[in-house]
Amino acid sequence: MELAFITLKILDVVDILLVAILLYQIYMLVRGTVAINIFVGVFALYLVWLIVKALNMELLSSILDKVIGLGVIALIIVFQQEIRRFLLYIGNRYFSRYNFSIERLFFPGRTEKDNLLNVESIVKAARNMSETKTGALIVLARRSELEVYAETGDLIDAVISSRLLENLFFKNSPLHDGAVIICNNRIHAARCVLPVTDNMSLPAHYGMRHRAAVGITEHTDAVVVIVSEETGRISFVKDGAVKSRLTPAELQAEIESAFAALD
């Protein structure tokens, strides 16, 4: 198949489709952030460079070659957070969703029934804290164990109970400031620091709890339960999307659905 002076092959079509998919994924990662403006500028510059090369404009092409060559290093520095998020996205969404793990490899007879999440205790704690307007940020690990984030707080390793969760977030508790991370059906750590999202499209009334919850779900496959200190409303965050004003029953359904998807 020939179009004027351009020869188009099947592999060229596949190449174009793969590049389009890659650009779309990158756009979805930087959408709503300051980085989107840089991304659009870089993409426009690259298109100009391709046009200049196609037209055999030697002088301008050589100048843009140097800019593009040095620009790769600059892009790695500028987009380091987005590159890290992209790699985490690939690992968490496309590899960790499968039932492969080192533990399964060496202990094939072991099941996960003993590690089933105690959803009832989490929902009960959220309901009680909602009634007293006690702010809470509870991270529920799924495939990722969140060890990097757990190390920013105080390790606990305790059995999940609604009373313990409520005590951890009690305003006079030394561990109330920060997030609680629950992993393998145990309260793994408290007072943890989470990455805050740089998504500019979030509603203005979202405070640091909501932004931290969105941030951790952008970087990992974890889900988060939030109780607002100002309103007592319960929210659930998954994959960077916030569902607000949930009833305890709706919260339980959201958590169960998120973990059922792993089976």
PyMOL commands that set and color helices and strands:
alter all, ss='L'
color gray80, all
select helices_A, chain A and resi 10-30+35-54+58-78+80-95+102-106+113-115+119-132+147-150+162-169+208-219+248-260
alter helices_A, ss='H'
color red, helices_A
select strands_A, chain A and resi 2-3+6-7+136-140+154-159+179-183+186-192+223-227+234-238+241-243
alter strands_A, ss='S'
color yellow, strands_A
deselect
rebuild
show_as cartoon
